[in-house]
Amino acid sequence: MGFFNKKKKQDSKKTSATRVPTGVKKVSEMLAKGNLNISDIVAPSYIEVDFNHLKIDNKYYRTLFVVGYPRYVSANWLYSLITFDHALNVSMFIYPTESKEVLQELKRKIAEMEATIQTDIKAGKVVDPTVQVALDDAMALQAELAKGAERFFQFGLYITIPADSLEELDTITKQIDSTLSSLLIISKQATLEQEEGFKSTLPMFTDKLSVWRNMDSTSLAMTFPFSTASLTRNEGILYGLNEHDGSLIIFDRFTLENANSVILGKSGGGKSFMVKLEALRLLMMGTEVIIIDPENEYEALANNLGGEFINFSASAEFKLNPFDLNVEEIEPDELSNKILDLHSLMKVIMGDLTPSQDALLDRALVLTYRDKGITQDLETFKNEPPLLEDLYKILIGMETVEAKELADRLEKFVRGSASGIFNSQSNFDIKNQLTVFGIRDLEENLRPVAMYIVLDYIWHLIRRGEPHKRVLVVDEAWYLIKNKDSGAYLHNFAKRARKYKLGMTTITQDVEDFLATDEGKAIITNSSLQIILKQSTAAIEKISKVFYLTGGEKHFLLSTGVGEGLFFAGQSHVGFQVIASEEEKRTIE
């Protein structure tokens, strides 16, 4: 046992004139004379070096070094050590070696093991399985090194345990040893080398112990202490399995700054299944779910759960009037806002408008409501709202070339092939906990119009009555994003939804087009929950720039399976896999 004791001298002299503390004055004098340096100031009062621990001031330290490793390791296999519930100093030392020297050593070792096996066989003995396994590993490693697929390193792993007492130090040492043993790691105490071990775990880049183990580059990559965020909460629904540490991702999206989510993934990546599973679990928690379904994928889910499926087509019984006004909780600027929303809808229907056409359309919309007796007077809102046909007649009655052109663009929806879809009074209201709007039977160019009208209807719905938890799912959102006006409306919807306890889920498989627009990027920014499933090589670069993905995360998204991806919640994100029970699968499928 050795002691290093640095006694602090006290100076009894006092200088009342300058009010300088005695100790500070003495230190200043010694520094001026060159008798004291900074290391003397920061050094501890004493260090006690024992056989199996150090005592520095009132703190105890013990260093362990690793001498045995498991044969196989998985990614992040040191997670249990890194997340151990006590402060630890862990150092890893990595030394590259020449492949030529390693190959020569492997060749010699392989020859020795083959000779041992042949000797046992000739003597009629049973071959030692440990020798056979070591031979197989050495030959496999030799082949990888010869091809250049692997490199070889020497690796040292040291752990220093701090404690407030010797009893605590012994207890934590046993716990650490138990944790390492569960990983098939063999550790030893640095007996009689505790000082060297302590220095080896200080941030000084000095390896005083030099206890190394040969390790190839693949195994070495697995040792890096990548820890993952935990997304397990006491409330919420199950989203999947954390692929890094095996924990469950249980989360309540309504606890974030907004409840919006965005789901990006290529076709066949498992987007629809995940959304159906989330909807099923949200319904169990009492949350109302509304889905805009361009492909009627959610019809079976609605039927199985007793929900309501509303099919939009020319012959369908369900109708929505885009001119409807909110008559229950009327705001002072209700009519003005409605006319502005109709401006955007008409641009989706008619296409681009010149400034003069836009001004003409504004006058026509005001006249359309006025013909029905609806003005800024809130009492007039109880009158029957106009139809698209009424706007068409107003435009025809203006008898100008521009008005005639606008009327011609509307004619398809009033007298043409789409006349039976958007030119009727609304005849239903959402009263079910699960409502699905199916628009598969509409023409491709009519789907954005239908999605816009449904969104506008839902917006008026959520503003009525007491706000409660609702989730709106907009599948294939690229239909809206590809048009600037409908994309802007979807973005504004996402921004305003939080005030009414609504969470909007935006889903798209056309990731490139979605991210190429300012509206698409803004929707992602306004979504606290972001889920990225399997991606194509064409889209991965844009996604990487938007989400600041690492090289490993990019590779993960390209090679991942169905239902796997990255789960972003606020500032945390993890790799995850969607999991469902057999009963849930039957209900969904």
Secondary structure, DSSP 8 states (H G I E B T S, - for coil): -EEEE---------BTTTTB-HHHHHHHHHHHHTS--HHHHHS-SEEEE-SS-EEETTEEEEEEEEEE--S---TTTTHHHHT-SS--EEEEEEEE--HHHHHHHHHHHHHHHHHHHHHHHHTT----HHHHHHHHHHHHHHHHHHHTS--EEEEEEEEEEEESSHHHHHHHHHHHHHHHHHTT-EEEE-TT-HHHHHHHTSTT---SS---EEEEHHHHHHHS-------B-SSSEEEEEETTT--EEEE-GGGSS---EEEE--TTSSHHHHHHHHHHHHHHTT-EEEEEETT-TTHHHHHHTT-EEEE-STT-S----TT----SS--TTHHHHHHHHHHHHHHHHH----HHHHHHHHHHHHHHHHHTT--SSGGGGGS----HHHHHHHHHHT--HHHHHHHHHHHHHHTSTTTTTSSS-------SSEEEEE-TTS-GGGHHHHHHHHHHHHHHHHTSSS---EEEEESSTHHHHTSHHHHHHHHHHHHHGGGGTEEEEEEES-HHHHHTSHHHHHHHHT-SEEEEE---HHHHHHHHHHHT--HHHHHHHHH--TTEEEEEETTEEEEEE----HHHHHHH-
